[in-house]
Amino acid sequence: MNDHPGTRPLSDGERTLIEVTAAAVGALGLIGFVISFATVMDAAKPTFGPLAFLLPLGVDLGIAVFSALDIVLARMDMRVRWMRYIPWTLTAATVYLNVASYITGPDWFAVVAHAILPGLWVVAVEVGTHAVRKRADLASPSRRLDSIRLSRWLLSPAPTFALWRRMVLWEVRSYPEALRRERERILARTDLQDRYGRLWRFKATRRERALYKLGELAPAHAETVRLAPAARPALTAVSTRRPKRRKAQRPAPVEVDDLMPLGREIAADHEARGIPLTRDRLRDAVRRTGRSISTDRAGALLARLRTEPGPTEQEAA
């Protein structure tokens, strides 16, 4: 079993333990098949005649085939959810065929003896399937939605449900990333409240409200849409009385100097791969490095990259 990025490599001892366990599970299935074969064949003779031996063979083989297929699909991250019930159904049929002759006059020793091995077989296979599926999920975290701790659900159910809802709607798979974006969202809302007051949902611009709803109004962006420091005291004085209709203030210029080196690296990488650099691609590339950037700030950074020459061009000039 090859390890994938994001999963802990298995040690030699763990690999040996897995191989021994797999061999034991196979032996358990073989023993259960041998014991139940004659019983099921005798029970099927009145119906199937000389072909009665095919019934236990087909049922037990079906359990093994569908269990193995479920494991393979789980390993490929293509699992079909309802397929896990096929081995369960076949195992239930095997158990019934093994104990059917003892139902009219119950011999509980015989019933338990004939039912326990098929039951242990399907339990062992289900545990193995769960282990493989769990490891496949760890190998592809981009497709797996992280779970939220039960303690958080108990201590703060309503906000936790809202956080989970935003994870689903915004396609945020990582729980730490969701917490980071939730923190930025709360700080951005605080910035809007400081600027517009309690009625910020009605006074804020439509673009700001849309960015906040989409989770794009990060605190870094909220700082850029505030008024210049010189104009802030006048706004505070006016806000104490009923405001009159006033002209919209222009936001302070977006500062992107700290992102220019990273932006040049991203631009050079896209140019080397022949991919046009757009605002959204630049924003996503910056966020993949762990830096926070809004859509507007990415647009300002792209404009600077297109207008200002890089270090190599400056040396050539």
N, C-alpha and C positions, 0 to 999 in steps of 0.2 A: 504494500500500500504506500504510494508516494505521498509525501507530505506537501501541503500547499502553503503559500504565504498566508500568515495570519493564524496558523495552527501550530501548536507546540510539537516539535519533532518527537517521534516515539523512540524511546531508548531500546537497546538490544534486549533487555529483560522484558520490557513491555511487549515487544514484537514476539518474543518466545512465548509469553503468556497468552497472547492472542492466538497464536498457532495451536497451542495445546488446548485452549478452550474451544476453538473451532473443531478440532479433531474429536473432542469429547462430545460436542453437540452432534456431530455427524454419527458417532457411535451410538448416542442416545436415540437418534432417529432410526438407525438401522435395527437396534434392539426392539424398539416399539413396532417397527414394520414386521419383523420376523414373528413376534408374539401375536400380533393382531391378524396376520395374513390368513392363517388357517381358520380362525374364528369367523372372520368376515366372509371368507370363501364358502364355508359351510352354511352360513346364514343366507348367502346369495344363490346357492344351488337350486332351490325350488323355482327361482325366477329366471336365472341365466343358464342353468344346466351346465354343459361342459365348458362354457365360457365364464363360469363364476370366478375363476382365478383373476380375470381381468379387472374385476371391480376393486378389490383391495389394492391391486397394483396401480390402477389408474388414480384412485383417490389419494394414496400416499405419495405417488409421483406428482400429482397435482399440488399437494401441499408443498413439496420441495421446490417444484418449478416456480410457482407463484411467489413463494417466499424469497427465492433467489432473485427473481425478476424485480420484486419490490426493493430488495437491497441494491441491485444494480441501478435502478432508476433513482433511488435516493442518493447514491453516490454521484450520479450525473446531474443531480439537482433537477430532476424531471419526474419526481414521484407523483403517481396517480393516487389520490387520497383513498378512493374506494377500493383499491386493489388489496389493501391490508385485510379486508373482511373476507376475501376469498379463502385464504388458508384457515381462518377461524371457522368458516362455514364447513369446509371440508373436514377439519378436525372434529367439529361437532358431529358430522355425519359418521366419521370413523368411530367415535366414542359410542354413538347410538347403535351402530351395527355390532360393536363388540359386546354391548350389554343388553341388546334387545331380547336375547333368549332368556335373560335372568329377570326381566321386568315382571312377568306374571308370577313367578315365585322367587322373590328377591333373595339372592345369595350375595350379601353386601361385600363379602370378601372378593368374590368374583367380579362384582361390579366395579369396585375400586381398583382391583388389580388390572382389569382390562381398560379402564378409563385414564389411569394416572399417566402412563407413558405417552400417549398422544397429546395429553394436556401439557406435560412437561416439554414436549417437542415444540409446540407452537409458542409457548412462553419463551423458550430459549431463542427461537427465531425472531420473535418480536423484540426481545431485548437487543439482539444483534442488529436488527434493522434500525432501532432507535439510536444505537451508538453510531452507526454509519451515517444516518441522516443528520445527527447532531454535528458530526465532524465535517460533513459536506456543507452544512450551514455556516460553520466557522470558516471554511475555506472560501466562501463567497459572501462576505459580509455586506456587499453592496446590494444584495437581493433580500437580506434578512432584516426585519424590523426588530430592533432591540426591545427587550421587555423592560418595563418600569418596575422598580422594587415594590414589593407588597407593602412594606412599611410606609412608603410615600402615599400609596393609595389609602391606607388606613388613617394616616395623620392629616392628609389634605386631599380628600376625594375629589371635590369639585375642580380645583386648579389642576390636579393631576389628570383628570379627564380632559380638560381643555388642552393641556400639554400633549396628551396622547392624540387628541383630535388634530392638532396642528402638525404633529409628526406624520400622520396619515395624509392630510391634505397637502402638505408641503413636500411630501416624499423625503422626509428626513429619517434615514435609517438608523443613524447613530444616536444613542441616548445622550452621551456627553455633548455632541453637537447640538442636539435639541435643547439641552440646558443652556448652552452658550447663547443660542439664538433667542431663547426665552429671556435671558438676562438682558440682552441687547434690546429686545422688544419692550421690556419694562422700563429701561432707561430712556428709550426713545419716546415712550408715552409720557414719562416724567418731563422730558424736554418740551413736549408739546403742551403739557399742562402748565409749565412755567411760562411759556410764551403766550398762550391764548387763554389761560384760566380754566375754570371748571367746564365751560362750554366749548372746549377745544374741538370736540367732534363736529361742531357746527361752524366754528370760526376758522379752523385750519383749512388750507387749500385742498382742493380735490385730489391733487397729485400727492400731497402729504398723507392724506387719509388712505389713498390707494396703496401707497408704499408701505404704510403701517399695517394695513390689512394683509398684504402679501409677505410681511416680515422682512422687507427690504429697507425699512427706515431704521438703520442702525444708528447708534449714538454718534458715530463719526459723521454720518450724513446730517443728523439733527444739529450738530454744531455748525455745519456750513450754512444751514438755512436760517440761523438766527440773525438778528440784526447786528450791525457793527456795534462795538462797545460804546462809542460816542453817542449813538442814537438810543441805547437801551434806557438810560435814566428818564429821558423824555417820554418814552413809551410807558414806563412804570407810573409816572405822574399822571398821564392821561387816563390810565386804566382804573384809577380810583374813582372816577366819575363816569357817567354814562357816555360811552364813546360815540363820537361823531364819525361820519363817513370820511375816511382818510385815504390818501393815496397808498398803494401797495409799496412797501419798502423793498428795495433790491437786496437780495441776499449777499453776504460777504463772498469774495472770490473763493473758489474751491482750491485748497492747498494740496498739491500732489507731489511736492518735492521729495518727500520721504519715500515715495513709491517709484520714482524715476529709474533708479538702478534696476529694480526688479522688473519694471515695465520694459526696459531695453532688452533684458534677457529673454522675456517672453516674446517680444517682437522678433528678436533674432531667431528664436526657436521656430516660430510660425513661418518666418521667411525661409528658413532652411528646409522646412517641410512643404513649402509651397501652399500654405493655408492662409487665406486672407485674414487679417486680424480685425475683428469687429469688437464693438463695445462689450457685448455679452461674453464673447470668448475671452477677452482680456479680464473681465470681472471674474469669470469662473476659474481662470488660470491663477489669478492672484489668491482667490479663496482656497484653492487646493494647496497653497503653500502655508496656510494657517493664518494669513492676514485677513483683516476685515475690511471690506470695501463695498460701497453702495454702487448702484447702477449709475447715478449721476457722477459720482467721483471717478468711476471707470471711464465714463465719457470724457471727462476733463483730462484724465491721464492719457487717453488715446489721442486727444487733440494736441497735447503737448508733445507726444512722441512723433506725431506727424509733422509738427512745425519746427521742433528743435532738432538739430543734428546730433548724432551720437558722438561718443568720444573719438571713434575712428575718423569720422567725417570732419571733426574739428581739427584733428591733427593734419589731415590732408589739406584742409583749407589754409 
